[in-house]
Amino acid sequence: MKTIFSLAVLLIFTNLACGQTENKPAKETTITVGDGCEGCEAVYESPVPFEELSHIDTLPGFEAAETKLEISGVIYQPDGITPAPGIVLYIYHTDQNGYYSKRGSETGRHGYLRGWIKTNDKGEYKFYTLRPAPYPNASFPAHIHPTIKEPGKTEYWIEDFVFDDDKFVNDSYRKNAENRGGGGILTLEKNEYGIYTARRDLVLGKNVPNYK
Ligand SMILES: [Fe+2]
């Protein structure tokens, strides 16, 4: 009888132990990529969880903007062919005067002109925003900063979105561009609604150091 009781206790504890093993959270395997990314952690300041992001975002101030932009494209896997769904793209830029003006909750150099997008099943993204101005008293093009967050990898920056007709997008700028994620120089075309449209496809990890 005692033996049977001991066996039963052993079985119970064995089951519990197995259950505990199975219920342990999977170890987080985040791969570090890129070579540092000042301010990229702002991707986690998304007002909604990543799962709830849409592949289209409209940034604050778009409706009232004098120069409206619609920027879209497809994000591809590193092979440059396969669309990449579920990729978070965080963007931020200056206002029409070249400042990262704030409205309260933004951290670091980030202003209120920012947005979060997650690619759809076709790898597509799109955002609407106003055209930023260059920094005052500087010789750097007006730009939109993009940050990429892939599942299982640390966030990393890619080449800024800049504009082909910007006087600071000169030979020197073009020559020194690293083209991370692919080239970032946009050619704008005005559509029937008076919105300036441009397309930029991105390739994950392209020209990004330490990408794996
Ligand atoms: Fe900037």
py3Dmol code that shows the C-alpha trace and the ligand (Angstrom):
import py3Dmol

protein = """\
ATOM      1  CA  MET A   1       0.000   0.000   0.000  1.00  0.00           C
ATOM      2  CA  LYS A   2       2.801   2.320   0.984  1.00  0.00           C
ATOM      3  CA  THR A   3       4.557   1.554  -2.302  1.00  0.00           C
ATOM      4  CA  ILE A   4       1.440   2.364  -4.326  1.00  0.00           C
ATOM      5  CA  PHE A   5       1.030   5.662  -2.449  1.00  0.00           C
ATOM      6  CA  SER A   6       4.669   6.605  -3.059  1.00  0.00           C
ATOM      7  CA  LEU A   7       4.311   5.801  -6.758  1.00  0.00           C
ATOM      8  CA  ALA A   8       1.212   7.994  -7.025  1.00  0.00           C
ATOM      9  CA  VAL A   9       3.009  10.921  -5.348  1.00  0.00           C
ATOM     10  CA  LEU A  10       5.970  10.450  -7.678  1.00  0.00           C
ATOM     11  CA  LEU A  11       3.687  10.497 -10.743  1.00  0.00           C
ATOM     12  CA  ILE A  12       1.948  13.676  -9.555  1.00  0.00           C
ATOM     13  CA  PHE A  13       5.251  15.466  -9.004  1.00  0.00           C
ATOM     14  CA  THR A  14       6.592  14.220 -12.328  1.00  0.00           C
ATOM     15  CA  ASN A  15       3.519  15.623 -14.129  1.00  0.00           C
ATOM     16  CA  LEU A  16       3.795  18.927 -12.304  1.00  0.00           C
ATOM     17  CA  ALA A  17       7.448  19.209 -13.181  1.00  0.00           C
ATOM     18  CA  CYS A  18       6.736  18.450 -16.834  1.00  0.00           C
ATOM     19  CA  GLY A  19       3.911  20.968 -16.837  1.00  0.00           C
ATOM     20  CA  GLN A  20       6.147  23.664 -15.411  1.00  0.00           C
ATOM     21  CA  THR A  21       8.726  23.012 -18.088  1.00  0.00           C
ATOM     22  CA  GLU A  22       6.133  23.288 -20.858  1.00  0.00           C
ATOM     23  CA  ASN A  23       4.671  26.506 -19.480  1.00  0.00           C
ATOM     24  CA  LYS A  24       7.944  28.390 -19.323  1.00  0.00           C
ATOM     25  CA  PRO A  25       7.947  31.380 -21.652  1.00  0.00           C
ATOM     26  CA  ALA A  26       9.983  30.863 -24.795  1.00  0.00           C
ATOM     27  CA  LYS A  27      13.363  32.477 -24.577  1.00  0.00           C
ATOM     28  CA  GLU A  28      13.360  35.827 -26.363  1.00  0.00           C
ATOM     29  CA  THR A  29      15.779  35.661 -29.257  1.00  0.00           C
ATOM     30  CA  THR A  30      16.429  39.225 -30.260  1.00  0.00           C
ATOM     31  CA  ILE A  31      19.250  39.566 -32.738  1.00  0.00           C
ATOM     32  CA  THR A  32      21.262  42.770 -32.548  1.00  0.00           C
ATOM     33  CA  VAL A  33      21.639  44.379 -35.953  1.00  0.00           C
ATOM     34  CA  GLY A  34      22.915  47.746 -37.205  1.00  0.00           C
ATOM     35  CA  ASP A  35      25.605  49.932 -35.682  1.00  0.00           C
ATOM     36  CA  GLY A  36      23.750  51.952 -33.114  1.00  0.00           C
ATOM     37  CA  CYS A  37      20.650  53.971 -33.503  1.00  0.00           C
ATOM     38  CA  GLU A  38      20.203  57.197 -31.565  1.00  0.00           C
ATOM     39  CA  GLY A  39      16.557  57.717 -30.771  1.00  0.00           C
ATOM     40  CA  CYS A  40      15.345  54.564 -32.519  1.00  0.00           C
ATOM     41  CA  GLU A  41      13.829  53.302 -29.283  1.00  0.00           C
ATOM     42  CA  ALA A  42      11.032  55.808 -29.922  1.00  0.00           C
ATOM     43  CA  VAL A  43       9.522  53.090 -32.104  1.00  0.00           C
ATOM     44  CA  TYR A  44       8.183  51.677 -28.826  1.00  0.00           C
ATOM     45  CA  GLU A  45       6.289  54.899 -28.112  1.00  0.00           C
ATOM     46  CA  SER A  46       3.620  53.791 -30.549  1.00  0.00           C
ATOM     47  CA  PRO A  47       0.198  54.857 -29.229  1.00  0.00           C
ATOM     48  CA  VAL A  48      -1.167  51.384 -30.009  1.00  0.00           C
ATOM     49  CA  PRO A  49       0.418  47.909 -29.771  1.00  0.00           C
ATOM     50  CA  PHE A  50       2.336  46.834 -32.867  1.00  0.00           C
ATOM     51  CA  GLU A  51      -0.286  44.151 -33.586  1.00  0.00           C
ATOM     52  CA  GLU A  52      -2.908  46.842 -34.048  1.00  0.00           C
ATOM     53  CA  LEU A  53      -0.966  49.067 -36.440  1.00  0.00           C
ATOM     54  CA  SER A  54      -2.287  49.605 -39.953  1.00  0.00           C
ATOM     55  CA  HIS A  55      -0.235  49.677 -43.127  1.00  0.00           C
ATOM     56  CA  ILE A  56      -1.418  53.261 -43.671  1.00  0.00           C
ATOM     57  CA  ASP A  57      -0.926  56.228 -41.347  1.00  0.00           C
ATOM     58  CA  THR A  58      -1.770  59.903 -41.599  1.00  0.00           C
ATOM     59  CA  LEU A  59       0.499  62.144 -39.583  1.00  0.00           C
ATOM     60  CA  PRO A  60      -0.758  65.183 -37.636  1.00  0.00           C
ATOM     61  CA  GLY A  61      -1.167  68.375 -39.654  1.00  0.00           C
ATOM     62  CA  PHE A  62      -1.666  66.667 -43.000  1.00  0.00           C
ATOM     63  CA  GLU A  63      -5.126  68.056 -43.713  1.00  0.00           C
ATOM     64  CA  ALA A  64      -4.113  71.684 -43.164  1.00  0.00           C
ATOM     65  CA  ALA A  65      -0.733  71.392 -44.849  1.00  0.00           C
ATOM     66  CA  GLU A  66       0.161  73.599 -47.777  1.00  0.00           C
ATOM     67  CA  THR A  67       2.244  70.849 -49.376  1.00  0.00           C
ATOM     68  CA  LYS A  68       0.784  67.411 -48.829  1.00  0.00           C
ATOM     69  CA  LEU A  69       2.747  64.210 -49.352  1.00  0.00           C
ATOM     70  CA  GLU A  70       1.657  60.637 -49.990  1.00  0.00           C
ATOM     71  CA  ILE A  71       4.592  58.250 -49.745  1.00  0.00           C
ATOM     72  CA  SER A  72       4.173  54.548 -50.362  1.00  0.00           C
ATOM     73  CA  GLY A  73       5.997  51.412 -51.338  1.00  0.00           C
ATOM     74  CA  VAL A  74       6.691  47.790 -50.565  1.00  0.00           C
ATOM     75  CA  ILE A  75       9.119  46.454 -47.988  1.00  0.00           C
ATOM     76  CA  TYR A  76      10.904  43.363 -49.256  1.00  0.00           C
ATOM     77  CA  GLN A  77      12.795  40.602 -47.528  1.00  0.00           C
ATOM     78  CA  PRO A  78      16.601  40.727 -47.923  1.00  0.00           C
ATOM     79  CA  ASP A  79      16.265  38.810 -51.217  1.00  0.00           C
ATOM     80  CA  GLY A  80      14.700  41.969 -52.665  1.00  0.00           C
ATOM     81  CA  ILE A  81      11.862  39.945 -54.184  1.00  0.00           C
ATOM     82  CA  THR A  82       9.657  38.543 -51.419  1.00  0.00           C
ATOM     83  CA  PRO A  83       7.311  41.051 -49.740  1.00  0.00           C
ATOM     84  CA  ALA A  84       7.798  41.386 -45.982  1.00  0.00           C
ATOM     85  CA  PRO A  85       4.542  41.544 -43.976  1.00  0.00           C
ATOM     86  CA  GLY A  86       4.394  42.593 -40.335  1.00  0.00           C
ATOM     87  CA  ILE A  87       7.329  45.006 -40.459  1.00  0.00           C
ATOM     88  CA  VAL A  88       7.010  48.109 -38.292  1.00  0.00           C
ATOM     89  CA  LEU A  89       8.139  51.373 -39.881  1.00  0.00           C
ATOM     90  CA  TYR A  90       8.458  54.391 -37.578  1.00  0.00           C
ATOM     91  CA  ILE A  91       8.902  57.801 -39.201  1.00  0.00           C
ATOM     92  CA  TYR A  92       9.456  61.295 -37.856  1.00  0.00           C
ATOM     93  CA  HIS A  93      10.394  64.620 -39.369  1.00  0.00           C
ATOM     94  CA  THR A  94      10.621  68.383 -38.905  1.00  0.00           C
ATOM     95  CA  ASP A  95       7.782  70.843 -39.422  1.00  0.00           C
ATOM     96  CA  GLN A  96       7.498  73.430 -42.227  1.00  0.00           C
ATOM     97  CA  ASN A  97      10.079  75.580 -40.422  1.00  0.00           C
ATOM     98  CA  GLY A  98      12.667  72.853 -39.920  1.00  0.00           C
ATOM     99  CA  TYR A  99      12.017  72.212 -36.238  1.00  0.00           C
ATOM    100  CA  TYR A 100      11.067  69.055 -34.368  1.00  0.00           C
ATOM    101  CA  SER A 101       8.314  70.961 -32.622  1.00  0.00           C
ATOM    102  CA  LYS A 102       6.702  69.184 -29.701  1.00  0.00           C
ATOM    103  CA  ARG A 103       3.243  68.822 -28.258  1.00  0.00           C
ATOM    104  CA  GLY A 104       4.185  67.287 -24.959  1.00  0.00           C
ATOM    105  CA  SER A 105       4.792  63.571 -24.900  1.00  0.00           C
ATOM    106  CA  GLU A 106       7.634  63.222 -27.392  1.00  0.00           C
ATOM    107  CA  THR A 107      11.065  62.235 -26.158  1.00  0.00           C
ATOM    108  CA  GLY A 108      14.561  63.176 -27.306  1.00  0.00           C
ATOM    109  CA  ARG A 109      14.765  65.050 -30.583  1.00  0.00           C
ATOM    110  CA  HIS A 110      11.447  63.695 -31.819  1.00  0.00           C
ATOM    111  CA  GLY A 111       8.612  66.122 -32.443  1.00  0.00           C
ATOM    112  CA  TYR A 112       4.896  65.568 -32.898  1.00  0.00           C
ATOM    113  CA  LEU A 113       5.240  64.893 -36.615  1.00  0.00           C
ATOM    114  CA  ARG A 114       5.662  61.157 -36.475  1.00  0.00           C
ATOM    115  CA  GLY A 115       3.847  57.972 -37.312  1.00  0.00           C
ATOM    116  CA  TRP A 116       3.849  54.200 -37.064  1.00  0.00           C
ATOM    117  CA  ILE A 117       3.011  51.746 -39.796  1.00  0.00           C
ATOM    118  CA  LYS A 118       3.037  47.957 -40.092  1.00  0.00           C
ATOM    119  CA  THR A 119       3.252  46.394 -43.537  1.00  0.00           C
ATOM    120  CA  ASN A 120       0.282  44.349 -44.719  1.00  0.00           C
ATOM    121  CA  ASP A 121       0.318  40.874 -46.267  1.00  0.00           C
ATOM    122  CA  LYS A 122       1.727  42.308 -49.487  1.00  0.00           C
ATOM    123  CA  GLY A 123       4.507  44.154 -47.659  1.00  0.00           C
ATOM    124  CA  GLU A 124       2.878  47.478 -48.490  1.00  0.00           C
ATOM    125  CA  TYR A 125       3.101  50.682 -46.480  1.00  0.00           C
ATOM    126  CA  LYS A 126       1.787  54.200 -47.042  1.00  0.00           C
ATOM    127  CA  PHE A 127       1.792  57.436 -45.118  1.00  0.00           C
ATOM    128  CA  TYR A 128       0.388  60.911 -45.544  1.00  0.00           C
ATOM    129  CA  THR A 129       2.162  63.905 -44.133  1.00  0.00           C
ATOM    130  CA  LEU A 130       3.247  67.472 -44.791  1.00  0.00           C
ATOM    131  CA  ARG A 131       6.475  68.322 -46.546  1.00  0.00           C
ATOM    132  CA  PRO A 132       9.177  69.058 -43.961  1.00  0.00           C
ATOM    133  CA  ALA A 133      11.636  71.931 -44.259  1.00  0.00           C
ATOM    134  CA  PRO A 134      15.425  71.685 -43.862  1.00  0.00           C
ATOM    135  CA  TYR A 135      16.994  72.556 -40.515  1.00  0.00           C
ATOM    136  CA  PRO A 136      17.320  76.374 -40.213  1.00  0.00           C
ATOM    137  CA  ASN A 137      20.820  77.717 -40.882  1.00  0.00           C
ATOM    138  CA  ALA A 138      22.111  74.369 -42.114  1.00  0.00           C
ATOM    139  CA  SER A 139      22.996  72.832 -45.452  1.00  0.00           C
ATOM    140  CA  PHE A 140      21.303  69.503 -44.980  1.00  0.00           C
ATOM    141  CA  PRO A 141      18.257  68.424 -47.000  1.00  0.00           C
ATOM    142  CA  ALA A 142      14.764  68.298 -45.595  1.00  0.00           C
ATOM    143  CA  HIS A 143      14.275  64.704 -44.553  1.00  0.00           C
ATOM    144  CA  ILE A 144      12.060  62.089 -42.961  1.00  0.00           C
ATOM    145  CA  HIS A 145      13.793  59.699 -40.576  1.00  0.00           C
ATOM    146  CA  PRO A 146      12.737  56.042 -40.858  1.00  0.00           C
ATOM    147  CA  THR A 147      13.318  53.311 -38.296  1.00  0.00           C
ATOM    148  CA  ILE A 148      12.659  49.645 -39.022  1.00  0.00           C
ATOM    149  CA  LYS A 149      11.586  47.092 -36.412  1.00  0.00           C
ATOM    150  CA  GLU A 150      11.513  43.503 -37.578  1.00  0.00           C
ATOM    151  CA  PRO A 151      10.243  40.718 -35.326  1.00  0.00           C
ATOM    152  CA  GLY A 152      13.153  39.149 -33.431  1.00  0.00           C
ATOM    153  CA  LYS A 153      15.665  41.870 -34.345  1.00  0.00           C
ATOM    154  CA  THR A 154      16.644  45.128 -32.725  1.00  0.00           C
ATOM    155  CA  GLU A 155      15.381  48.314 -34.369  1.00  0.00           C
ATOM    156  CA  TYR A 156      17.690  49.987 -36.885  1.00  0.00           C
ATOM    157  CA  TRP A 157      17.769  53.131 -38.990  1.00  0.00           C
ATOM    158  CA  ILE A 158      17.726  53.256 -42.750  1.00  0.00           C
ATOM    159  CA  GLU A 159      18.388  56.021 -45.265  1.00  0.00           C
ATOM    160  CA  ASP A 160      16.327  59.182 -44.788  1.00  0.00           C
ATOM    161  CA  PHE A 161      13.565  60.008 -47.214  1.00  0.00           C
ATOM    162  CA  VAL A 162      14.727  63.166 -49.037  1.00  0.00           C
ATOM    163  CA  PHE A 163      13.484  65.003 -52.113  1.00  0.00           C
ATOM    164  CA  ASP A 164      15.056  65.077 -55.533  1.00  0.00           C
ATOM    165  CA  ASP A 165      14.221  68.783 -56.020  1.00  0.00           C
ATOM    166  CA  ASP A 166      15.863  69.834 -52.727  1.00  0.00           C
ATOM    167  CA  LYS A 167      18.884  72.044 -53.379  1.00  0.00           C
ATOM    168  CA  PHE A 168      20.814  70.212 -50.671  1.00  0.00           C
ATOM    169  CA  VAL A 169      20.358  66.873 -52.414  1.00  0.00           C
ATOM    170  CA  ASN A 170      23.428  67.691 -54.432  1.00  0.00           C
ATOM    171  CA  ASP A 171      26.296  65.672 -55.885  1.00  0.00           C
ATOM    172  CA  SER A 172      27.993  65.491 -52.513  1.00  0.00           C
ATOM    173  CA  TYR A 173      24.870  64.182 -50.788  1.00  0.00           C
ATOM    174  CA  ARG A 174      24.249  61.602 -53.499  1.00  0.00           C
ATOM    175  CA  LYS A 175      27.869  60.478 -53.447  1.00  0.00           C
ATOM    176  CA  ASN A 176      27.945  59.975 -49.691  1.00  0.00           C
ATOM    177  CA  ALA A 177      24.574  58.257 -49.382  1.00  0.00           C
ATOM    178  CA  GLU A 178      24.885  54.819 -47.782  1.00  0.00           C
ATOM    179  CA  ASN A 179      21.534  53.722 -49.220  1.00  0.00           C
ATOM    180  CA  ARG A 180      20.639  51.724 -46.161  1.00  0.00           C
ATOM    181  CA  GLY A 181      17.455  49.860 -46.938  1.00  0.00           C
ATOM    182  CA  GLY A 182      17.775  51.168 -50.483  1.00  0.00           C
ATOM    183  CA  GLY A 183      18.035  54.671 -51.913  1.00  0.00           C
ATOM    184  CA  GLY A 184      15.950  57.337 -50.201  1.00  0.00           C
ATOM    185  CA  ILE A 185      15.744  60.111 -52.809  1.00  0.00           C
ATOM    186  CA  LEU A 186      12.104  60.666 -53.730  1.00  0.00           C
ATOM    187  CA  THR A 187      10.774  62.085 -56.975  1.00  0.00           C
ATOM    188  CA  LEU A 188       7.467  63.821 -56.330  1.00  0.00           C
ATOM    189  CA  GLU A 189       4.530  63.846 -58.718  1.00  0.00           C
ATOM    190  CA  LYS A 190       1.415  65.903 -58.108  1.00  0.00           C
ATOM    191  CA  ASN A 191      -1.781  63.865 -58.377  1.00  0.00           C
ATOM    192  CA  GLU A 192      -5.333  64.940 -59.266  1.00  0.00           C
ATOM    193  CA  TYR A 193      -6.046  65.852 -55.627  1.00  0.00           C
ATOM    194  CA  GLY A 194      -3.085  68.185 -55.389  1.00  0.00           C
ATOM    195  CA  ILE A 195      -1.104  65.719 -53.257  1.00  0.00           C
ATOM    196  CA  TYR A 196       2.542  65.110 -54.074  1.00  0.00           C
ATOM    197  CA  THR A 197       3.102  61.382 -54.351  1.00  0.00           C
ATOM    198  CA  ALA A 198       6.295  59.363 -54.300  1.00  0.00           C
ATOM    199  CA  ARG A 199       7.225  55.721 -54.129  1.00  0.00           C
ATOM    200  CA  ARG A 200      10.075  54.073 -52.293  1.00  0.00           C
ATOM    201  CA  ASP A 201      10.503  50.339 -52.006  1.00  0.00           C
ATOM    202  CA  LEU A 202      12.698  49.098 -49.169  1.00  0.00           C
ATOM    203  CA  VAL A 203      14.824  46.005 -48.739  1.00  0.00           C
ATOM    204  CA  LEU A 204      15.336  44.745 -45.199  1.00  0.00           C
ATOM    205  CA  GLY A 205      18.933  44.879 -44.062  1.00  0.00           C
ATOM    206  CA  LYS A 206      20.306  46.210 -47.354  1.00  0.00           C
ATOM    207  CA  ASN A 207      23.618  48.001 -46.650  1.00  0.00           C
ATOM    208  CA  VAL A 208      22.894  47.806 -42.933  1.00  0.00           C
ATOM    209  CA  PRO A 209      26.026  46.888 -40.935  1.00  0.00           C
ATOM    210  CA  ASN A 210      25.925  43.732 -38.807  1.00  0.00           C
ATOM    211  CA  TYR A 211      22.679  42.620 -40.405  1.00  0.00           C
ATOM    212  CA  LYS A 212      21.901  38.955 -40.039  1.00  0.00           C
TER     213      LYS A 212
END
"""
ligand_1 = """\
1
LIG
Fe 16.762 65.013 -38.616
"""
view = py3Dmol.view(width=600, height=400)
view.addModel(protein, "pdb")
view.setStyle({"model": 0}, {"cartoon": {"style": "trace"}})
view.addModel(ligand_1, "xyz")
view.setStyle({"model": 1}, {"stick": {}})
view.zoomTo()
view.show()
